[in-house]
Amino acid sequence: MKSRCNVDAYQLKKIVGFEDGLKRIADILLGLILLAITIVTFPVVAILVWTTKGPLIFTQRRVGLNGKPFVMVKYRTMYGDVDDKKVSG
């Protein structure tokens, strides 16, 4: 039985290998672009958070895998005294 495709397995593997390499290059370039944006953005966010009342970094104890506690560290995204305010309603 004759195949309907004129491309043999070796040629097909070469094409797929080229596409994999092209995808790898695109992934690296996109990663570098996003890293450059992040490097510029994080200090701006840090300054904006720092100018408001409260600490720059927010830490919280959480429970992780198998009940093991860990400390989560992130930029503070709320006002520093939110925990002290009472919720009415």
Secondary structure, DSSP 4 states (H G I P E B T S, - for coil): ---S----HHHHHHHHHHHHHHHHHHHHHHHHHHHHHHHHHHHHHHHHHHTSSS-SEEEEEEE-GGG-EEEEEEE--S-TTGGGSPP--
